[in-house]
Amino acid sequence: MSTRLLRTAHQLSSRALHWLHRAHRLGHGAVPPDATVDPAAPDTAYPPIGESALAASLVLRDGVAGQRDLAAAGETLEFCWHQLQGGNLLYERQLRFPQATDPLEAYAPFARSGYRHRELDGLLRSLAALRAAEAVELLPHHRLAVANARRITGLVHRPPDWAALAAATLLGGTPEPWTVDWSAGYRLGQSVFHLTDWGARPDDLPERLRGYLRAWLPVWVDVWLETGQWDLVATLLAADSCTGAPVCGPEPWERLCAAQHPSGLTPRDAEPVSPDPSRAFRDHERTAAVTVVAGTLALARLLTSPPV
């Protein structure tokens, strides 16, 4: 089973990565020249940059891809950093909106890969020491995301209480599995990602939550496979690899692989894909990024853990 899953996970991840790499080189992910740092703006262009950067940073962190993939990941990360003006856009946004958390979250994958912005580091360190940093009103899984971004960047004023943060989330409440709908599936996945730092710290996942996830992730994956919710399927498969050796088996990966286009575009759902390349990028960039993450984490886990 491991060999079959390894082959499929690598194919999925590699194709998606090179689709992102080509799309960025063609300018589909470029930040518009008139992009604003105002959080009220309808399109700040930060989400696709941050998502692609995260995926590329994990490929580089885990180092389980081939040289061609590693080169594409490095070039993608460099492109994304350039689009953020070497961190200047993140710094300006954080300076103008001190309670915003997305500059820190977007910065984390760059910092993980050695891209630092001195002024932003200083600003984030100062803000982390304020009472306001603890008073920002966030959903519990988002509070985990901020805590993990501070851990990655090293810009932590006081260590967080990870157990309390986990207990406050939907995952911490271990809801009855039949109540986990589309939105809840994403929130569960995000909690797993940040508790384990995207699979780097699987032992940080409390054993109670690990057992819950390993029992029910295969069931939830089957549900969303049936409705063609490929983005959520990839998210849950990535979460699976954060709990230990994957328990979902090769079948979901092969069905996701069958849905992936030969170009590497991975559709977010069963709806038709726009023939316009720019629109297709906007619609499906996140799914490509999470597919890269899922495949990368699966490869890393399977190469370091015994099969189940």
Short mmCIF file of the C-alpha atoms (twelve columns), coordinates in Angstrom:
data_MODEL
# 
_entry.id   MODEL 
# 
loop_
_atom_site.group_PDB 
_atom_site.id 
_atom_site.type_symbol 
_atom_site.label_atom_id 
_atom_site.label_alt_id 
_atom_site.label_comp_id 
_atom_site.label_asym_id 
_atom_site.label_seq_id 
_atom_site.Cartn_x 
_atom_site.Cartn_y 
_atom_site.Cartn_z 
_atom_site.pdbx_PDB_model_num 
ATOM 1   C CA . MET A 1   0.000   0.000  0.000   1 
ATOM 2   C CA . SER A 2   2.788   2.421  0.854   1 
ATOM 3   C CA . THR A 3   4.431   2.131  -2.583  1 
ATOM 4   C CA . ARG A 4   1.115   2.703  -4.331  1 
ATOM 5   C CA . LEU A 5   0.299   5.713  -2.150  1 
ATOM 6   C CA . LEU A 6   3.810   7.113  -2.473  1 
ATOM 7   C CA . ARG A 7   3.608   7.017  -6.264  1 
ATOM 8   C CA . THR A 8   0.185   8.669  -6.402  1 
ATOM 9   C CA . ALA A 9   0.950   11.314 -3.761  1 
ATOM 10  C CA . HIS A 10  4.142   12.288 -5.555  1 
ATOM 11  C CA . GLN A 11  2.421   12.514 -8.928  1 
ATOM 12  C CA . LEU A 12  -0.379  14.678 -7.531  1 
ATOM 13  C CA . SER A 13  1.939   16.991 -5.654  1 
ATOM 14  C CA . SER A 14  4.454   17.374 -8.462  1 
ATOM 15  C CA . ARG A 15  1.849   18.135 -11.123 1 
ATOM 16  C CA . ALA A 16  0.091   20.677 -8.902  1 
ATOM 17  C CA . LEU A 17  3.380   22.343 -7.967  1 
ATOM 18  C CA . HIS A 18  4.455   22.785 -11.575 1 
ATOM 19  C CA . TRP A 19  1.005   24.119 -12.507 1 
ATOM 20  C CA . LEU A 20  1.395   26.767 -9.796  1 
ATOM 21  C CA . HIS A 21  4.945   27.483 -10.916 1 
ATOM 22  C CA . ARG A 22  3.913   27.975 -14.558 1 
ATOM 23  C CA . ALA A 23  0.869   30.062 -13.640 1 
ATOM 24  C CA . HIS A 24  2.935   32.423 -11.507 1 
ATOM 25  C CA . ARG A 25  5.582   32.766 -14.228 1 
ATOM 26  C CA . LEU A 26  2.783   33.723 -16.646 1 
ATOM 27  C CA . GLY A 27  1.664   36.426 -14.216 1 
ATOM 28  C CA . HIS A 28  -1.637  34.904 -13.118 1 
ATOM 29  C CA . GLY A 29  -0.680  35.241 -9.454  1 
ATOM 30  C CA . ALA A 30  0.906   38.675 -9.702  1 
ATOM 31  C CA . VAL A 31  -0.061  41.369 -7.235  1 
ATOM 32  C CA . PRO A 32  -1.674  44.220 -9.214  1 
ATOM 33  C CA . PRO A 33  0.440   47.405 -9.399  1 
ATOM 34  C CA . ASP A 34  -2.344  49.305 -7.632  1 
ATOM 35  C CA . ALA A 35  -2.828  46.697 -4.885  1 
ATOM 36  C CA . THR A 36  -3.811  48.225 -1.574  1 
ATOM 37  C CA . VAL A 37  -2.965  47.137 1.965   1 
ATOM 38  C CA . ASP A 38  -6.409  48.192 3.184   1 
ATOM 39  C CA . PRO A 39  -8.152  45.091 4.629   1 
ATOM 40  C CA . ALA A 40  -11.474 46.427 3.320   1 
ATOM 41  C CA . ALA A 41  -10.244 46.211 -0.277  1 
ATOM 42  C CA . PRO A 42  -12.082 43.553 -2.309  1 
ATOM 43  C CA . ASP A 43  -8.883  41.952 -3.615  1 
ATOM 44  C CA . THR A 44  -5.611  42.447 -1.786  1 
ATOM 45  C CA . ALA A 45  -4.026  39.508 -3.665  1 
ATOM 46  C CA . TYR A 46  -2.516  38.203 -0.422  1 
ATOM 47  C CA . PRO A 47  -4.382  34.875 -0.185  1 
ATOM 48  C CA . PRO A 48  -3.025  33.264 -3.381  1 
ATOM 49  C CA . ILE A 49  0.476   34.546 -2.694  1 
ATOM 50  C CA . GLY A 50  0.396   33.199 0.850   1 
ATOM 51  C CA . GLU A 51  -1.056  29.841 -0.164  1 
ATOM 52  C CA . SER A 52  1.473   29.256 -2.925  1 
ATOM 53  C CA . ALA A 53  4.298   30.346 -0.615  1 
ATOM 54  C CA . LEU A 54  3.131   27.955 2.090   1 
ATOM 55  C CA . ALA A 55  3.040   25.023 -0.332  1 
ATOM 56  C CA . ALA A 56  6.477   25.835 -1.732  1 
ATOM 57  C CA . SER A 57  7.968   26.293 1.744   1 
ATOM 58  C CA . LEU A 58  6.793   22.845 2.844   1 
ATOM 59  C CA . VAL A 59  8.264   21.211 -0.273  1 
ATOM 60  C CA . LEU A 60  11.578  22.826 0.623   1 
ATOM 61  C CA . ARG A 61  11.262  22.056 4.345   1 
ATOM 62  C CA . ASP A 62  10.564  18.349 3.958   1 
ATOM 63  C CA . GLY A 63  12.981  17.834 1.058   1 
ATOM 64  C CA . VAL A 64  11.317  14.646 -0.154  1 
ATOM 65  C CA . ALA A 65  10.684  15.822 -3.733  1 
ATOM 66  C CA . GLY A 66  13.059  15.437 -6.647  1 
ATOM 67  C CA . GLN A 67  15.453  18.156 -7.745  1 
ATOM 68  C CA . ARG A 68  13.070  19.453 -10.407 1 
ATOM 69  C CA . ASP A 69  10.311  19.916 -7.836  1 
ATOM 70  C CA . LEU A 70  12.667  21.517 -5.337  1 
ATOM 71  C CA . ALA A 71  13.800  23.991 -7.995  1 
ATOM 72  C CA . ALA A 72  10.194  24.850 -8.889  1 
ATOM 73  C CA . ALA A 73  9.349   25.340 -5.216  1 
ATOM 74  C CA . GLY A 74  12.326  27.630 -4.722  1 
ATOM 75  C CA . GLU A 75  11.445  29.731 -7.754  1 
ATOM 76  C CA . THR A 76  7.803   29.932 -6.699  1 
ATOM 77  C CA . LEU A 77  8.749   31.133 -3.228  1 
ATOM 78  C CA . GLU A 78  11.122  33.702 -4.688  1 
ATOM 79  C CA . PHE A 79  8.381   34.948 -7.034  1 
ATOM 80  C CA . CYS A 80  5.932   35.304 -4.158  1 
ATOM 81  C CA . TRP A 81  8.449   37.206 -2.023  1 
ATOM 82  C CA . HIS A 82  9.132   39.526 -4.946  1 
ATOM 83  C CA . GLN A 83  5.388   40.128 -5.359  1 
ATOM 84  C CA . LEU A 84  5.242   41.224 -1.720  1 
ATOM 85  C CA . GLN A 85  8.101   43.661 -2.447  1 
ATOM 86  C CA . GLY A 86  10.508  41.716 -0.281  1 
ATOM 87  C CA . GLY A 87  8.106   41.926 2.655   1 
ATOM 88  C CA . ASN A 88  7.478   45.665 2.351   1 
ATOM 89  C CA . LEU A 89  3.783   45.186 1.601   1 
ATOM 90  C CA . LEU A 90  3.374   43.011 4.678   1 
ATOM 91  C CA . TYR A 91  5.226   45.568 6.794   1 
ATOM 92  C CA . GLU A 92  3.085   48.459 5.534   1 
ATOM 93  C CA . ARG A 93  -0.121  46.527 6.132   1 
ATOM 94  C CA . GLN A 94  0.900   45.520 9.654   1 
ATOM 95  C CA . LEU A 95  2.032   49.061 10.464  1 
ATOM 96  C CA . ARG A 96  -1.280  50.569 9.380   1 
ATOM 97  C CA . PHE A 97  -3.444  47.856 10.920  1 
ATOM 98  C CA . PRO A 98  -1.722  46.643 14.107  1 
ATOM 99  C CA . GLN A 99  -4.490  44.196 15.035  1 
ATOM 100 C CA . ALA A 100 -4.451  42.460 11.653  1 
ATOM 101 C CA . THR A 101 -3.031  38.946 11.845  1 
ATOM 102 C CA . ASP A 102 -2.714  38.106 8.144   1 
ATOM 103 C CA . PRO A 103 0.672   39.852 7.654   1 
ATOM 104 C CA . LEU A 104 2.190   37.576 10.298  1 
ATOM 105 C CA . GLU A 105 0.467   34.500 8.867   1 
ATOM 106 C CA . ALA A 106 1.592   35.347 5.322   1 
ATOM 107 C CA . TYR A 107 5.137   36.034 6.538   1 
ATOM 108 C CA . ALA A 108 5.565   32.694 8.343   1 
ATOM 109 C CA . PRO A 109 6.329   30.443 5.334   1 
ATOM 110 C CA . PHE A 110 8.893   32.945 4.062   1 
ATOM 111 C CA . ALA A 111 10.555  33.182 7.464   1 
ATOM 112 C CA . ARG A 112 10.617  29.388 7.645   1 
ATOM 113 C CA . SER A 113 12.606  29.388 4.393   1 
ATOM 114 C CA . GLY A 114 15.059  32.097 5.430   1 
ATOM 115 C CA . TYR A 115 13.377  35.213 3.990   1 
ATOM 116 C CA . ARG A 116 13.409  37.883 6.706   1 
ATOM 117 C CA . HIS A 117 12.366  41.530 6.803   1 
ATOM 118 C CA . ARG A 118 14.134  43.361 9.628   1 
ATOM 119 C CA . GLU A 119 11.556  46.094 10.139  1 
ATOM 120 C CA . LEU A 120 8.655   43.634 10.036  1 
ATOM 121 C CA . ASP A 121 10.433  41.402 12.551  1 
ATOM 122 C CA . GLY A 122 10.809  44.331 14.927  1 
ATOM 123 C CA . LEU A 123 7.219   45.450 14.496  1 
ATOM 124 C CA . LEU A 124 5.785   41.961 15.006  1 
ATOM 125 C CA . ARG A 125 7.958   41.421 18.083  1 
ATOM 126 C CA . SER A 126 6.744   44.676 19.598  1 
ATOM 127 C CA . LEU A 127 3.096   43.972 18.815  1 
ATOM 128 C CA . ALA A 128 3.311   40.471 20.317  1 
ATOM 129 C CA . ALA A 129 4.202   42.024 23.690  1 
ATOM 130 C CA . LEU A 130 1.062   44.181 23.813  1 
ATOM 131 C CA . ARG A 131 -2.166  43.335 25.646  1 
ATOM 132 C CA . ALA A 132 -3.870  43.936 22.309  1 
ATOM 133 C CA . ALA A 133 -2.219  40.794 20.904  1 
ATOM 134 C CA . GLU A 134 -4.213  38.651 23.323  1 
ATOM 135 C CA . ALA A 135 -7.379  40.720 22.935  1 
ATOM 136 C CA . VAL A 136 -7.797  40.251 19.174  1 
ATOM 137 C CA . GLU A 137 -11.106 38.454 18.641  1 
ATOM 138 C CA . LEU A 138 -10.472 35.355 16.555  1 
ATOM 139 C CA . LEU A 139 -12.144 32.016 16.039  1 
ATOM 140 C CA . PRO A 140 -10.338 29.301 18.025  1 
ATOM 141 C CA . HIS A 141 -8.799  27.589 14.995  1 
ATOM 142 C CA . HIS A 142 -7.584  30.988 13.762  1 
ATOM 143 C CA . ARG A 143 -5.999  31.679 17.142  1 
ATOM 144 C CA . LEU A 144 -4.037  28.466 16.626  1 
ATOM 145 C CA . ALA A 145 -2.901  29.742 13.219  1 
ATOM 146 C CA . VAL A 146 -1.531  32.922 14.781  1 
ATOM 147 C CA . ALA A 147 0.210   30.992 17.556  1 
ATOM 148 C CA . ASN A 148 1.872   28.713 15.018  1 
ATOM 149 C CA . ALA A 149 2.933   31.651 12.833  1 
ATOM 150 C CA . ARG A 150 4.621   33.187 15.873  1 
ATOM 151 C CA . ARG A 151 6.302   29.858 16.608  1 
ATOM 152 C CA . ILE A 152 7.589   29.574 13.032  1 
ATOM 153 C CA . THR A 153 8.911   33.133 12.921  1 
ATOM 154 C CA . GLY A 154 10.311  33.001 16.455  1 
ATOM 155 C CA . LEU A 155 8.503   36.256 17.256  1 
ATOM 156 C CA . VAL A 156 6.906   35.024 20.471  1 
ATOM 157 C CA . HIS A 157 6.573   37.172 23.588  1 
ATOM 158 C CA . ARG A 158 5.216   34.430 25.834  1 
ATOM 159 C CA . PRO A 159 4.732   30.717 25.063  1 
ATOM 160 C CA . PRO A 160 1.092   29.911 24.295  1 
ATOM 161 C CA . ASP A 161 -0.923  27.349 26.202  1 
ATOM 162 C CA . TRP A 162 -1.281  24.882 23.351  1 
ATOM 163 C CA . ALA A 163 -3.532  22.544 25.340  1 
ATOM 164 C CA . ALA A 164 -5.974  25.353 26.097  1 
ATOM 165 C CA . LEU A 165 -5.893  26.582 22.517  1 
ATOM 166 C CA . ALA A 166 -6.625  23.078 21.232  1 
ATOM 167 C CA . ALA A 167 -9.420  22.490 23.747  1 
ATOM 168 C CA . ALA A 168 -11.217 25.651 22.605  1 
ATOM 169 C CA . THR A 169 -11.478 24.497 18.983  1 
ATOM 170 C CA . LEU A 170 -14.145 22.436 17.289  1 
ATOM 171 C CA . LEU A 171 -11.599 19.626 17.088  1 
ATOM 172 C CA . GLY A 172 -11.014 19.870 20.830  1 
ATOM 173 C CA . GLY A 173 -14.704 19.241 21.386  1 
ATOM 174 C CA . THR A 174 -14.572 16.026 19.288  1 
ATOM 175 C CA . PRO A 175 -18.041 16.625 17.817  1 
ATOM 176 C CA . GLU A 176 -20.219 13.712 16.819  1 
ATOM 177 C CA . PRO A 177 -18.811 12.728 13.415  1 
ATOM 178 C CA . TRP A 178 -22.160 12.949 11.640  1 
ATOM 179 C CA . THR A 179 -22.347 16.679 12.537  1 
ATOM 180 C CA . VAL A 180 -19.113 17.525 10.673  1 
ATOM 181 C CA . ASP A 181 -20.289 19.454 7.637   1 
ATOM 182 C CA . TRP A 182 -18.321 21.146 4.858   1 
ATOM 183 C CA . SER A 183 -17.300 24.171 6.944   1 
ATOM 184 C CA . ALA A 184 -16.465 22.084 10.000  1 
ATOM 185 C CA . GLY A 185 -14.221 19.858 7.890   1 
ATOM 186 C CA . TYR A 186 -12.058 22.825 6.991   1 
ATOM 187 C CA . ARG A 187 -11.891 24.044 10.585  1 
ATOM 188 C CA . LEU A 188 -10.848 20.610 11.805  1 
ATOM 189 C CA . GLY A 189 -8.131  20.456 9.176   1 
ATOM 190 C CA . GLN A 190 -6.786  23.893 10.027  1 
ATOM 191 C CA . SER A 191 -6.588  23.025 13.719  1 
ATOM 192 C CA . VAL A 192 -4.560  19.914 12.917  1 
ATOM 193 C CA . PHE A 193 -2.197  21.850 10.652  1 
ATOM 194 C CA . HIS A 194 -1.374  24.491 13.228  1 
ATOM 195 C CA . LEU A 195 -1.161  22.202 16.246  1 
ATOM 196 C CA . THR A 196 1.395   20.051 14.409  1 
ATOM 197 C CA . ASP A 197 3.066   22.877 12.445  1 
ATOM 198 C CA . TRP A 198 1.966   21.323 9.176   1 
ATOM 199 C CA . GLY A 199 3.002   17.826 10.147  1 
ATOM 200 C CA . ALA A 200 6.432   18.700 11.535  1 
ATOM 201 C CA . ARG A 201 5.315   18.051 15.129  1 
ATOM 202 C CA . PRO A 202 2.809   15.168 15.011  1 
ATOM 203 C CA . ASP A 203 3.474   14.338 18.661  1 
ATOM 204 C CA . ASP A 204 2.059   17.728 19.648  1 
ATOM 205 C CA . LEU A 205 -1.396  16.486 18.684  1 
ATOM 206 C CA . PRO A 206 -3.072  15.257 21.895  1 
ATOM 207 C CA . GLU A 207 -3.609  11.511 21.824  1 
ATOM 208 C CA . ARG A 208 -7.350  11.904 22.380  1 
ATOM 209 C CA . LEU A 209 -7.640  14.061 19.275  1 
ATOM 210 C CA . ARG A 210 -5.329  11.807 17.279  1 
ATOM 211 C CA . GLY A 211 -7.528  8.789  17.973  1 
ATOM 212 C CA . TYR A 212 -10.669 10.725 17.035  1 
ATOM 213 C CA . LEU A 213 -9.183  11.887 13.738  1 
ATOM 214 C CA . ARG A 214 -7.740  8.515  12.761  1 
ATOM 215 C CA . ALA A 215 -11.116 6.901  13.373  1 
ATOM 216 C CA . TRP A 216 -13.184 9.372  11.376  1 
ATOM 217 C CA . LEU A 217 -10.992 10.967 8.702   1 
ATOM 218 C CA . PRO A 218 -11.515 8.021  6.293   1 
ATOM 219 C CA . VAL A 219 -15.268 8.385  6.707   1 
ATOM 220 C CA . TRP A 220 -15.275 12.131 6.059   1 
ATOM 221 C CA . VAL A 221 -12.971 11.726 3.065   1 
ATOM 222 C CA . ASP A 222 -15.382 9.187  1.562   1 
ATOM 223 C CA . VAL A 223 -18.300 11.593 2.037   1 
ATOM 224 C CA . TRP A 224 -16.604 14.456 0.230   1 
ATOM 225 C CA . LEU A 225 -15.244 12.208 -2.492  1 
ATOM 226 C CA . GLU A 226 -18.820 11.279 -3.349  1 
ATOM 227 C CA . THR A 227 -19.744 14.946 -3.894  1 
ATOM 228 C CA . GLY A 228 -16.546 15.865 -5.751  1 
ATOM 229 C CA . GLN A 229 -15.367 18.404 -3.159  1 
ATOM 230 C CA . TRP A 230 -11.751 17.966 -4.171  1 
ATOM 231 C CA . ASP A 231 -10.410 20.927 -2.205  1 
ATOM 232 C CA . LEU A 232 -11.821 19.580 1.050   1 
ATOM 233 C CA . VAL A 233 -10.667 16.053 0.200   1 
ATOM 234 C CA . ALA A 234 -7.096  17.336 -0.256  1 
ATOM 235 C CA . THR A 235 -7.362  19.281 3.008   1 
ATOM 236 C CA . LEU A 236 -8.452  16.192 4.939   1 
ATOM 237 C CA . LEU A 237 -5.782  14.018 3.304   1 
ATOM 238 C CA . ALA A 238 -3.170  16.565 4.375   1 
ATOM 239 C CA . ALA A 239 -4.556  16.465 7.912   1 
ATOM 240 C CA . ASP A 240 -4.352  12.668 7.845   1 
ATOM 241 C CA . SER A 241 -0.583  12.844 7.312   1 
ATOM 242 C CA . CYS A 242 -0.252  15.154 10.318  1 
ATOM 243 C CA . THR A 243 -1.575  12.440 12.651  1 
ATOM 244 C CA . GLY A 244 1.031   9.796  11.829  1 
ATOM 245 C CA . ALA A 245 1.233   7.251  9.021   1 
ATOM 246 C CA . PRO A 246 -1.794  7.994  6.764   1 
ATOM 247 C CA . VAL A 247 -4.865  5.881  7.520   1 
ATOM 248 C CA . CYS A 248 -6.975  6.787  4.488   1 
ATOM 249 C CA . GLY A 249 -5.234  4.393  2.091   1 
ATOM 250 C CA . PRO A 250 -4.429  4.916  -1.603  1 
ATOM 251 C CA . GLU A 251 -7.978  4.920  -3.004  1 
ATOM 252 C CA . PRO A 252 -8.879  8.552  -2.158  1 
ATOM 253 C CA . TRP A 253 -5.547  9.701  -3.557  1 
ATOM 254 C CA . GLU A 254 -6.178  7.861  -6.800  1 
ATOM 255 C CA . ARG A 255 -9.628  9.410  -7.147  1 
ATOM 256 C CA . LEU A 256 -8.182  12.863 -6.535  1 
ATOM 257 C CA . CYS A 257 -5.472  12.078 -9.077  1 
ATOM 258 C CA . ALA A 258 -8.149  11.099 -11.617 1 
ATOM 259 C CA . ALA A 259 -9.862  14.469 -11.067 1 
ATOM 260 C CA . GLN A 260 -6.604  16.383 -11.601 1 
ATOM 261 C CA . HIS A 261 -6.092  17.744 -15.119 1 
ATOM 262 C CA . PRO A 262 -2.997  16.682 -17.104 1 
ATOM 263 C CA . SER A 263 -1.729  20.269 -16.720 1 
ATOM 264 C CA . GLY A 264 -1.678  19.866 -12.937 1 
ATOM 265 C CA . LEU A 265 -4.738  22.028 -12.342 1 
ATOM 266 C CA . THR A 266 -6.626  20.388 -9.496  1 
ATOM 267 C CA . PRO A 267 -10.286 21.439 -9.514  1 
ATOM 268 C CA . ARG A 268 -11.819 22.612 -6.261  1 
ATOM 269 C CA . ASP A 269 -15.082 20.789 -6.941  1 
ATOM 270 C CA . ALA A 270 -17.095 19.007 -9.616  1 
ATOM 271 C CA . GLU A 271 -18.167 22.216 -11.376 1 
ATOM 272 C CA . PRO A 272 -16.773 22.964 -14.871 1 
ATOM 273 C CA . VAL A 273 -13.408 24.709 -15.026 1 
ATOM 274 C CA . SER A 274 -13.315 28.062 -16.814 1 
ATOM 275 C CA . PRO A 275 -11.359 28.001 -20.108 1 
ATOM 276 C CA . ASP A 276 -9.897  31.403 -19.197 1 
ATOM 277 C CA . PRO A 277 -6.470  30.743 -17.622 1 
ATOM 278 C CA . SER A 278 -6.625  33.747 -15.281 1 
ATOM 279 C CA . ARG A 279 -10.067 32.800 -14.016 1 
ATOM 280 C CA . ALA A 280 -9.024  29.165 -13.693 1 
ATOM 281 C CA . PHE A 281 -6.058  30.251 -11.587 1 
ATOM 282 C CA . ARG A 282 -8.228  32.376 -9.289  1 
ATOM 283 C CA . ASP A 283 -10.746 29.570 -8.879  1 
ATOM 284 C CA . HIS A 284 -8.367  26.662 -8.358  1 
ATOM 285 C CA . GLU A 285 -5.078  28.047 -7.039  1 
ATOM 286 C CA . ARG A 286 -5.923  27.153 -3.453  1 
ATOM 287 C CA . THR A 287 -6.745  23.574 -4.381  1 
ATOM 288 C CA . ALA A 288 -3.441  23.201 -6.211  1 
ATOM 289 C CA . ALA A 289 -1.616  24.572 -3.169  1 
ATOM 290 C CA . VAL A 290 -3.343  22.237 -0.709  1 
ATOM 291 C CA . THR A 291 -2.723  19.318 -3.079  1 
ATOM 292 C CA . VAL A 292 0.995   20.132 -3.016  1 
ATOM 293 C CA . VAL A 293 0.825   20.247 0.782   1 
ATOM 294 C CA . ALA A 294 -1.094  16.977 1.022   1 
ATOM 295 C CA . GLY A 295 1.259   15.102 -1.280  1 
ATOM 296 C CA . THR A 296 4.369   16.509 0.353   1 
ATOM 297 C CA . LEU A 297 3.228   15.632 3.878   1 
ATOM 298 C CA . ALA A 298 2.192   12.137 2.806   1 
ATOM 299 C CA . LEU A 299 5.591   11.496 1.208   1 
ATOM 300 C CA . ALA A 300 7.418   12.793 4.276   1 
ATOM 301 C CA . ARG A 301 5.304   10.714 6.631   1 
ATOM 302 C CA . LEU A 302 5.457   7.498  4.618   1 
ATOM 303 C CA . LEU A 303 9.221   7.751  4.304   1 
ATOM 304 C CA . THR A 304 9.633   8.098  8.077   1 
ATOM 305 C CA . SER A 305 6.786   5.986  9.513   1 
ATOM 306 C CA . PRO A 306 5.941   2.287  9.217   1 
ATOM 307 C CA . PRO A 307 2.818   1.479  7.189   1 
ATOM 308 C CA . VAL A 308 -0.439  0.901  9.044   1 
# 
